[in-house]
Amino acid sequence: MATPARERILVALSGGVDSSVAALLLKREGCDLVGAYMKNWINEDHIVGDCPWQQDIVDARAVAERIGIEFHVVNLMRDYRERVVDYLLDGYSRGLTPNPDVMCNREIKFGVFRAWAKDHGFSAVATGHYAQRVPAPEDEQAPREAPRWALREGADPNKDQSYFLTLLSQDQVRDARFPIGHLLKPELRALAREAGLVTADKKDSQGICFIGEVKMQDFLRAYVPDRPGPIVRAQDNRELGRHRGLHYYTLGQRRGIGVPSNTDHQAYVVVGKRAADNALLVAFEGPKAPGLFVNEVRVHGLQWNCPPVCTQRTLEGRVRYRDPRVRLDFQPEDDRTARIRFHVPQRALASGQILALYDGPRLLGGGVYL
């Protein structure tokens, strides 16, 4: 009987501890493994922020050498600019609140990076996401077709990153590997220390996806021209001040609005943007703030990693990363658009953000708020 061929996997080494341990575990499993750093952004204009890509490459290479695997740097800068940065800047310039991390996963890590891996003879791409890939239920499997796979939340509730995989297709999930999804973060760091990895105690990145330690406002200030306008109280249309540009604000924002609280110490919150006169709408924080809490939204651009939900159904949704799952009624309008009715009103759902749809801990897919 022939010995099964080892799976050939390309692991995305970001220079952080999570992807380092992902590579370590795959190596211990005996996979035919190669590491690669995705060179997506190097802040070539030197306009904003600290992009530590050079140190990240050094650390990623050191991890590859430590565990004994080949290492490459894959230049995806043009694709990243076109598919993620332009999407981000265009969205903010139109008054939306886009999610570059979700788009980076769909378009870059499991898009062009996956395509590069396929072109170079790899069967799968592995990352350091806290998510789990498991066989789909038997009733979703089709005879004579490739096995179908399901996505589940990561075992660590404080680190679960399934939300960022919302817009992956079944084909992308099939070619994805998430070796650390069953671990808690302290367990992962312990494995890294035991293996002598240089990233074992490296601080987690908090920046924009693969751009680095950059505040979003600083990034927008560098690339989107200011367009000043009035700050208007939504209840009575009274002008309270001026803003530099609507792209600096998002629905539900409390800080940095530039309008002081009243004598009763009630603080203002952003409740909307009015395109007609470029006005930023604010109101006093609270359940009666107009437009801040909603029972119903529409989503478009629906993407499923499982058979599409085509009939009205009660599901759960994560309205933004780190929020708990909430119950909702899903009513499809067509194969790409649906109406969502939440069982409990939800706060500050901004157009352009992502709604992830779940059946318990299983991620089904999701869409973009209209």
C-alpha positions in Angstrom: 0.0 0.0 0.0 1.4 3.4 -1.1 2.3 5.9 1.6 0.1 9.0 1.3 1.9 12.1 0.1 2.6 14.7 2.7 0.4 17.8 2.3 2.5 20.7 1.0 1.5 23.9 2.9 2.6 27.5 2.6 2.4 29.2 6.0 2.0 33.0 6.2 4.7 34.1 8.7 3.9 37.7 9.7 6.7 38.0 12.2 4.3 37.6 15.2 3.9 34.8 17.7 0.6 33.4 16.4 1.8 32.6 12.9 5.1 31.4 14.4 3.3 28.7 16.4 1.1 27.8 13.5 4.2 27.0 11.6 5.7 25.1 14.5 2.6 22.9 14.9 2.4 22.1 11.2 6.1 21.2 11.2 5.6 18.8 14.1 2.7 17.2 12.2 5.1 16.3 9.5 3.7 18.6 6.8 5.8 19.6 3.8 6.1 23.2 5.0 7.4 26.5 3.6 7.2 29.9 5.2 6.5 33.2 3.5 6.2 36.8 4.6 3.5 38.8 2.6 5.1 42.1 1.8 1.9 44.2 1.4 2.8 47.7 2.6 6.1 49.4 3.4 4.9 53.0 3.9 6.9 53.9 0.9 5.7 57.5 1.0 7.0 57.9 4.6 3.9 60.0 5.3 2.4 58.3 8.3 3.1 56.0 11.2 5.6 53.3 12.0 5.5 50.3 9.7 7.8 47.7 11.2 7.9 45.5 8.2 11.7 45.1 8.1 11.8 43.8 11.7 8.9 41.6 11.0 10.8 40.0 8.1 13.8 39.5 10.3 11.6 37.8 13.0 9.7 35.7 10.5 13.0 34.5 8.9 14.4 33.6 12.3 11.4 31.5 13.2 11.7 29.7 9.8 15.3 28.9 10.5 14.6 27.8 14.1 12.0 25.3 13.0 13.9 24.3 9.9 11.8 25.4 7.0 12.4 27.3 3.8 11.5 31.0 3.8 10.4 33.5 1.1 9.2 37.1 0.9 6.3 37.4 -1.4 5.7 40.9 -2.8 1.9 41.6 -3.0 2.2 45.4 -2.6 0.4 46.3 -5.9 -2.5 43.9 -5.2 -2.8 45.1 -1.6 -2.9 48.8 -2.7 -5.6 48.0 -5.3 -7.7 45.6 -3.3 -7.4 46.8 0.3 -6.0 50.3 0.6 -8.0 51.7 -2.3 -11.2 50.0 -0.9 -10.5 51.6 2.5 -9.9 55.1 1.1 -12.8 55.0 -1.3 -15.1 53.8 1.5 -14.2 56.5 3.9 -14.3 59.2 1.2 -17.9 58.2 0.6 -18.9 58.3 4.2 -18.7 54.6 4.8 -16.9 52.7 7.6 -15.0 49.8 5.7 -13.3 46.9 7.4 -9.8 46.4 5.9 -9.0 43.3 8.0 -12.0 41.4 6.6 -11.1 42.5 3.0 -7.4 41.6 3.5 -8.3 38.1 4.4 -10.7 37.6 1.4 -8.6 39.5 -1.2 -5.0 39.0 -0.1 -4.3 36.1 2.3 -6.8 33.8 0.8 -6.9 35.6 -2.5 -3.7 36.5 -4.3 -1.5 34.8 -1.7 -3.5 31.6 -2.1 -3.2 31.9 -5.9 0.6 32.4 -5.5 0.7 29.3 -3.4 -1.3 27.2 -5.9 1.0 28.4 -8.7 4.0 27.2 -6.8 2.7 23.7 -6.0 1.1 24.2 -2.6 -2.2 22.6 -1.7 -3.1 24.9 1.2 -2.3 28.2 3.0 -2.0 28.3 6.7 -2.3 31.4 9.0 -2.2 32.2 12.7 -5.9 33.0 13.0 -7.8 32.0 16.1 -10.5 30.0 14.2 -11.2 26.4 13.6 -11.8 24.5 10.3 -13.8 21.3 10.7 -15.6 18.9 8.4 -19.0 20.2 7.4 -22.1 18.1 8.5 -22.8 15.0 6.4 -26.0 16.6 4.9 -23.8 19.3 3.3 -21.4 16.8 1.6 -22.1 15.9 -2.0 -21.1 12.6 -3.6 -18.1 12.7 -6.0 -17.2 16.2 -4.9 -14.4 17.6 -2.8 -15.2 17.4 1.0 -16.9 20.6 2.4 -15.5 22.3 5.4 -17.0 24.5 8.1 -15.6 27.4 10.1 -16.0 27.6 13.9 -15.0 30.2 16.4 -11.5 29.9 18.0 -11.3 28.1 21.3 -10.1 31.2 23.1 -13.1 33.5 23.5 -10.8 36.5 24.1 -8.9 35.9 20.8 -11.5 34.4 18.5 -10.9 35.9 14.9 -13.6 34.0 13.0 -15.3 37.4 12.4 -12.4 38.4 10.1 -13.1 35.4 7.9 -16.7 36.3 7.3 -16.4 36.9 3.5 -14.5 33.7 2.7 -16.0 31.3 0.1 -16.1 27.5 0.5 -13.2 27.2 -1.9 -11.1 29.5 0.2 -12.0 27.6 3.4 -11.1 24.3 1.7 -7.6 25.6 1.0 -7.1 27.2 4.5 -5.5 25.8 7.5 -5.8 27.3 11.1 -3.4 25.3 13.3 -3.8 27.4 16.4 -7.6 27.7 16.6 -7.8 25.1 19.4 -5.3 26.9 21.7 -5.7 29.6 24.3 -3.2 32.5 24.0 -1.2 31.6 27.2 -0.9 28.0 25.9 0.4 29.4 22.6 3.0 31.6 24.1 4.2 28.7 26.3 4.7 26.6 23.2 6.7 29.4 21.6 8.9 29.8 24.6 9.5 26.0 24.9 10.5 26.0 21.2 12.8 29.0 21.6 11.1 31.1 19.1 12.2 34.8 19.0 8.6 35.9 18.8 7.5 34.2 22.0 7.1 37.4 24.0 6.6 39.8 21.0 3.7 42.2 21.5 0.6 41.6 19.4 0.1 44.0 16.5 -2.7 46.5 17.0 -2.5 48.3 13.7 -4.4 48.2 10.4 -4.0 44.9 8.6 -0.4 44.6 7.5 0.1 48.4 7.6 1.5 48.6 11.1 1.1 50.7 14.2 -0.9 53.4 12.5 -3.9 55.2 13.9 -6.8 55.2 11.4 -7.2 59.0 11.6 -3.5 59.6 10.8 -3.7 57.3 7.9 -6.9 59.0 6.5 -5.4 62.4 7.1 -2.4 61.5 4.8 -4.5 60.1 1.9 -8.0 61.7 2.0 -8.4 65.5 1.6 -10.2 67.3 4.3 -13.7 68.5 3.5 -15.0 70.7 6.4 -18.6 71.0 7.2 -21.1 71.7 10.1 -21.6 69.6 13.2 -25.4 69.6 13.7 -27.6 68.5 16.6 -29.9 66.0 15.0 -32.9 66.8 17.3 -33.3 70.5 16.3 -30.7 71.0 13.4 -28.8 73.5 15.5 -25.2 74.0 14.4 -22.8 73.3 17.3 -19.4 73.5 15.5 -17.4 72.5 12.5 -15.6 69.3 11.5 -12.6 68.7 9.2 -14.2 65.9 7.2 -16.8 63.2 7.6 -14.3 60.5 7.0 -12.8 61.1 10.4 -16.0 60.0 12.2 -18.1 56.9 12.5 -21.5 56.2 13.8 -21.5 55.8 17.6 -18.2 57.7 18.1 -18.1 59.5 21.5 -14.6 61.0 21.7 -12.9 63.5 19.5 -16.0 65.0 18.1 -15.0 68.5 19.1 -18.3 69.5 20.8 -18.3 69.8 24.6 -20.9 68.1 26.8 -23.7 70.2 28.2 -24.0 71.6 31.8 -25.6 68.3 32.9 -22.5 66.5 31.6 -24.4 64.8 28.8 -21.9 63.9 26.1 -22.6 64.0 22.4 -22.3 60.9 20.1 -22.2 60.7 16.3 -25.6 59.5 15.0 -25.3 60.1 11.3 -23.8 61.9 8.3 -25.8 64.0 5.9 -24.5 64.1 2.4 -26.6 67.0 1.2 -24.8 69.6 3.2 -21.8 67.5 4.4 -23.1 67.7 8.0 -22.0 65.5 10.9 -25.1 64.7 13.0 -24.8 64.3 16.7 -27.1 63.8 19.7 -26.9 63.2 23.4 -25.9 59.6 24.2 -28.8 57.4 25.2 -31.5 55.0 23.8 -33.5 57.9 22.4 -30.6 59.3 20.3 -32.1 59.3 16.8 -30.5 56.7 14.5 -28.1 55.3 17.1 -30.0 52.1 18.0 -31.7 50.1 15.3 -33.9 47.0 15.2 -33.6 46.4 11.5 -30.9 46.8 8.8 -30.2 45.5 5.3 -27.0 43.9 4.2 -25.6 43.3 0.7 -22.7 41.5 -0.8 -23.7 38.3 1.0 -21.0 35.6 1.0 -21.5 32.1 2.3 -18.9 29.4 3.1 -21.8 26.9 3.4 -24.9 26.3 1.4 -26.7 29.7 1.2 -29.5 30.4 3.5 -32.4 31.0 1.1 -35.4 31.1 3.4 -36.3 33.2 6.5 -34.5 31.8 9.5 -33.4 32.7 13.0 -29.6 33.0 13.2 -27.1 34.7 15.4 -24.9 37.6 14.3 -21.8 39.4 15.4 -22.4 43.0 14.6 -18.7 43.9 15.0 -15.5 42.3 16.1 -15.4 41.4 19.8 -19.1 41.9 20.3 -21.1 38.9 21.5 -23.3 37.0 19.1 -26.9 38.2 19.1 -30.1 36.6 17.9 -31.7 37.9 14.6 -34.2 37.0 12.0 -32.6 36.6 8.5 -34.9 37.4 5.6 -33.3 37.0 2.2 -34.4 39.5 -0.5 -32.3 37.9 -3.3 -29.1 35.8 -3.4 -26.9 38.8 -2.4 -29.1 41.0 -0.2 -31.1 40.4 3.0 -33.1 42.2 5.7 -32.0 41.6 9.3 -34.3 42.1 12.3 -32.5 42.0 15.6 -34.3 40.6 18.7 -32.7 43.3 20.7 -31.9 46.8 19.3 -28.2 47.2 18.3 -26.1 50.3 18.7 -24.2 52.2 16.0 -24.3 49.9 12.9 -22.4 52.0 10.3 -22.8 51.6 6.6 -19.8 49.6 5.2 -19.2 47.6 8.3 -19.5 43.8 8.3 -22.2 41.6 9.8 -21.0 38.0 10.5 -23.8 35.3 10.6 -23.5 32.3 12.8 -25.4 29.2 13.7 -24.1 28.8 17.3 -20.3 28.8 17.1 -20.3 28.0 13.4 -19.6 30.9 11.1 -21.9 30.7 8.0 -20.9 33.9 6.2 -22.1 37.4 6.2 -22.5 40.7 4.4 -22.0 44.5 4.5 -24.4 47.0 6.1 -26.2 49.2 3.6 
